[in-house]
């Protein structure tokens, strides 16, 4: 792999966006019933680097209700991180009349009390909002039963006082981490070393608040064209790879597969890539991302002119397809036949 001579550009931009929103989704967790907590033991989980502890149950979705973190009335819901938590937003249900909620840190700006049962399922119109927390641990106490369908925790990476921030999946050293990226910004950069594309793949970013939703992946590649990013990039074409799975949790690549970029629609590209980080984990990207391109120096938009590939969607998105990684490259197996991500049969 070539020297990471332009890694500073990725690091500089990423460090300017230290605040991050981390989503806690009960549907991704193993249900816990009252039988499991009958001795009064709290449910304790760590999800994407956020520790959550409460007395209650963890319920799977039913035909009539979403999955939820169900906190018993009069008990506490504790959220902790290795950096300061600045805000907590909860979508869910205040399941009893005369519901009230208090917080040991910050200000409850939405949902301090409800006279009647109240349900707000969407995070855009939340049940509870606690702001200005500015502490690594916040304790919420509902007077009546709280059913949390989604919890969003905003953290401030600059306030870290030690410890490791949690990443997305992967857990132990040597595990696999599937990076859930949704968007890509491709910046064409010229510096003393030459011209290259800097690809920034991430889950979400709120431009008004400056809040980034991880993961946040940076890849520098030698351009095949100054108006296109599609193609297969080998190890020699890749200048740097850096991933942030939380504000203070990052890894640099020590070994990379080929990066395959395929245009599937006017503004969408499919990215297939895997790499081993200096933390010993294997990171995998298989994602179709909404993509924009621009000149880094002038900030002018670049109209990408890559051809749209035919057949990739049928292969990658079919329910019968199985995705595998062989020698660091991602392939799709369907009907006992192996294809690469461009749709070409290889075996």
CORWO-V8365 format. One record per helix or strand of 2 or more residues. SS is the DSSP state (H for helix, E for strand). FROM is the first residue (numbers start at 1). TO is the last residue. Records with the same first field share a line. If there is no record, write none. Layout:
SS = FROM-TO ; FROM-TO
This chain:
H = 7-15 ; 26-28 ; 123-125 ; 157-159 ; 235-237 ; 312-317
E = 19-25 ; 43-47 ; 50-54 ; 56-59 ; 68-71 ; 76-94 ; 99-103 ; 107-110 ; 113-114 ; 118-120 ; 128-131 ; 135-142 ; 146-156 ; 176-178 ; 183-191 ; 194-206 ; 211-222 ; 231-233 ; 238-246 ; 249-256 ; 259-263 ; 268-277 ; 282-295 ; 322-326 ; 329-334 ; 337-339
